[in-house]
């Protein structure tokens, strides 16, 4: 019962904030609601027992992308530029297509039954960490060296002639 309450509560938060992102005229408010929507999706991952996806969602999307969007919005111009005029003349067609897609997905996933194997969910970070630092430790470190070399190359190319 509590799991369903958490799921429906997070679903309402996600849907309301996603609608706010699309419908609000103030760009800063839309960016903040995008962060709330992404945090709600992370909450769904946490409630499903996918702790690696939860941490990735918080660190990458909420912590990185939403903050980057906020910086772009705040550093992009004057305060009067933050309020944008909504220009969407085909909202009725978009609503119709969204309803058809929602109906199809509900028809596909609404009739499926949960298998008993889905109830035995285990945390995924331990097994992923064991793989990355065990069997795949050499390729993992090689990728980090390649990324470091590409970062140094990007810095050297961006310096120019000085």
Long-range contacts (C-beta under 8 A, 24 or more apart in sequence): 3-47, 6-43, 6-47, 7-44, 7-47, 10-40, 10-43, 10-44, 10-47, 11-44, 13-37, 13-40, 13-43, 14-40, 14-41, 14-44, 23-86, 25-83, 25-84, 25-85, 25-86, 26-82, 26-83, 27-73, 27-82, 27-83, 27-84, 28-70, 28-73, 28-74, 28-82, 31-66, 31-69, 31-70, 31-73, 32-70, 34-66, 34-69, 35-62, 35-66, 35-67, 35-70, 38-62, 38-65, 38-66, 48-121, 49-121, 49-122, 49-123, 50-121, 50-124, 51-123, 51-124, 51-125, 52-124, 52-125, 52-128, 53-124, 55-125
